[in-house]
Amino acid sequence: MDIQAIGSRAFAVYIGEPELHRRHIEPRDVTVSTAKELVRNVLDCPDTGTVSLELFPGRHELLIFVRRSAGEPEFYEFTDLEAALSALAVLPRGCDASLYYLRGVYILAVWPGDGARIQALCEFGRPVKRPPAYLLHLREHAAVIADGDAAETLGRYFFPAAGS
């Protein structure tokens, strides 16, 4: 088993054939529940409720991408990039946010740190009700503009004076 960090809020877990065999697991049969149990065992952590998982079963191995989140994401849609960037500029420091582009619309997934809705985002876009699983749809079908640290990443390019 190999664990590789991907930034500060995500990591990949690679489980090879010997480890899967020892646990009597076939990669193609792994469910999200089974993967959560594997991640719990890997992390020696009783609660994996604040993570989202993406499973990639191979022929004899399994790759799990694990992303830590603070609760469920809120989703906002923006008609243009300028509005999305303006919204990112008002996010509180350290707020976890990802920006996607899908069918002519910019979609911001944001995890407010304290669980409170960030009202200022409504000035630039509109909130949309989606289940947390919508995030998996975005990751598969949308263009990922910035993942996890969208405000910081895009702020460096579009608002460089704010960072200095």
C-alpha positions as CSV (number, residue, x, y, z in Angstrom):
1,M,0.0,0.0,0.0
2,D,1.3,3.4,-1.0
3,I,0.0,6.8,0.1
4,Q,0.9,10.0,-1.8
5,A,-0.1,13.5,-0.7
6,I,-1.7,15.7,-3.4
7,G,-1.7,19.1,-1.9
8,S,-2.8,19.8,1.7
9,R,-6.4,18.4,1.4
10,A,-6.0,15.3,-0.8
11,F,-4.0,12.2,-1.2
12,A,-4.0,9.0,-3.3
13,V,-3.9,5.5,-1.9
14,Y,-2.5,2.8,-4.1
15,I,-3.3,-0.7,-3.0
16,G,-1.5,-3.4,-4.9
17,E,-2.4,-7.0,-5.6
18,P,-0.7,-8.6,-2.5
19,E,-2.6,-6.3,-0.2
20,L,-5.9,-6.8,-1.9
21,H,-5.4,-10.6,-2.0
22,R,-4.5,-10.6,1.8
23,R,-7.8,-8.8,2.4
24,H,-9.8,-11.0,0.0
25,I,-10.8,-8.1,-2.1
26,E,-11.3,-7.9,-5.9
27,P,-10.6,-4.4,-7.3
28,R,-13.8,-4.5,-9.5
29,D,-16.0,-5.4,-6.5
30,V,-14.9,-2.5,-4.3
31,T,-17.7,-0.2,-3.3
32,V,-17.5,3.3,-1.7
33,S,-18.3,1.6,1.7
34,T,-15.4,-0.9,1.2
35,A,-13.1,1.9,0.1
36,K,-14.0,4.0,3.1
37,E,-13.2,1.1,5.3
38,L,-9.9,0.6,3.6
39,V,-9.1,4.4,4.0
40,R,-10.1,4.2,7.7
41,N,-7.7,1.3,8.2
42,V,-4.9,3.1,6.3
43,L,-5.4,6.3,8.2
44,D,-6.1,4.6,11.5
45,C,-9.0,7.0,11.7
46,P,-12.5,6.1,13.0
47,D,-14.3,8.8,11.0
48,T,-14.1,9.2,7.3
49,G,-17.3,11.2,7.0
50,T,-15.5,14.4,5.9
51,V,-13.9,12.9,2.8
52,S,-14.9,12.3,-0.7
53,L,-13.5,9.3,-2.6
54,E,-12.9,8.5,-6.2
55,L,-12.3,4.9,-7.0
56,F,-10.2,3.6,-9.9
57,P,-10.1,-0.2,-9.9
58,G,-7.4,-1.8,-12.1
59,R,-7.1,-5.4,-13.1
60,H,-5.0,-6.3,-10.0
61,E,-4.8,-3.1,-8.1
62,L,-6.9,-0.2,-6.8
63,L,-6.3,3.5,-6.7
64,I,-8.4,5.7,-4.4
65,F,-8.3,9.5,-4.5
66,V,-9.2,10.9,-1.1
67,R,-10.2,14.5,-0.6
68,R,-10.8,16.0,2.8
69,S,-13.6,18.5,3.0
70,A,-15.3,20.4,5.8
71,G,-18.9,19.3,5.4
72,E,-20.9,19.4,2.3
73,P,-20.1,21.8,-0.6
74,E,-22.3,24.7,-1.6
75,F,-22.6,25.3,-5.4
76,Y,-22.8,28.7,-7.2
77,E,-23.2,29.3,-10.9
78,F,-21.7,32.3,-12.8
79,T,-22.4,33.4,-16.3
80,D,-18.8,34.6,-17.0
81,L,-15.3,34.3,-15.6
82,E,-15.2,37.9,-14.4
83,A,-18.2,37.2,-12.0
84,A,-16.6,34.0,-10.8
85,L,-13.3,35.8,-10.1
86,S,-15.1,38.5,-8.2
87,A,-16.8,35.9,-6.1
88,L,-13.5,34.2,-5.4
89,A,-12.0,37.5,-4.3
90,V,-14.6,37.8,-1.4
91,L,-14.1,34.3,-0.1
92,P,-12.7,34.1,3.5
93,R,-9.0,33.3,3.7
94,G,-8.4,29.5,3.8
95,C,-11.9,28.7,2.4
96,D,-11.8,25.5,0.3
97,A,-13.2,26.2,-3.1
98,S,-13.0,24.6,-6.6
99,L,-14.0,26.2,-9.9
100,Y,-15.3,24.3,-12.9
101,Y,-16.6,25.2,-16.4
102,L,-19.5,23.1,-17.8
103,R,-21.7,23.9,-20.8
104,G,-21.0,27.6,-20.8
105,V,-21.4,28.1,-17.1
106,Y,-18.7,28.6,-14.4
107,I,-19.5,26.5,-11.3
108,L,-18.0,27.2,-7.9
109,A,-18.0,24.5,-5.2
110,V,-17.2,26.0,-1.9
111,W,-16.9,24.5,1.6
112,P,-17.4,27.3,4.1
113,G,-15.1,26.7,7.0
114,D,-17.6,27.5,9.7
115,G,-20.6,25.9,7.9
116,A,-22.3,29.3,7.3
117,R,-23.4,30.3,3.8
118,I,-21.2,33.0,2.3
119,Q,-23.8,35.6,1.4
120,A,-21.4,37.7,-0.6
121,L,-21.2,35.0,-3.3
122,C,-24.9,35.7,-4.2
123,E,-23.9,39.2,-5.4
124,F,-21.9,37.7,-8.3
125,G,-23.7,34.5,-9.1
126,R,-26.6,32.4,-8.1
127,P,-26.7,29.5,-5.5
128,V,-27.8,26.2,-6.9
129,K,-29.2,23.3,-4.9
130,R,-27.2,20.1,-5.7
131,P,-26.4,17.0,-3.7
132,P,-22.8,16.6,-2.6
133,A,-22.4,13.8,-5.3
134,Y,-22.7,16.6,-7.9
135,L,-19.1,17.2,-7.2
136,L,-18.2,13.8,-8.7
137,H,-20.2,14.7,-11.9
138,L,-18.2,18.0,-12.1
139,R,-14.9,16.3,-11.7
140,E,-15.7,13.8,-14.5
141,H,-17.5,16.0,-17.0
142,A,-16.5,19.6,-16.4
143,A,-13.2,21.4,-17.2
144,V,-11.4,21.9,-13.9
145,I,-10.1,25.4,-13.7
146,A,-8.8,25.3,-10.1
147,D,-9.3,22.5,-7.6
148,G,-9.3,22.9,-3.8
149,D,-7.6,26.3,-3.5
150,A,-9.3,28.2,-6.3
151,A,-9.2,31.6,-4.6
152,E,-5.5,31.4,-3.8
153,T,-4.5,29.9,-7.1
154,L,-6.5,32.2,-9.4
155,G,-5.8,35.2,-7.1
156,R,-2.1,34.9,-7.8
157,Y,-2.8,35.4,-11.5
158,F,-5.7,37.8,-11.6
159,F,-5.1,39.8,-8.4
160,P,-1.4,39.7,-7.8
161,A,-1.3,42.9,-5.8
162,A,-3.7,41.5,-3.2
163,G,-1.3,38.7,-2.3
164,S,1.7,41.0,-1.6
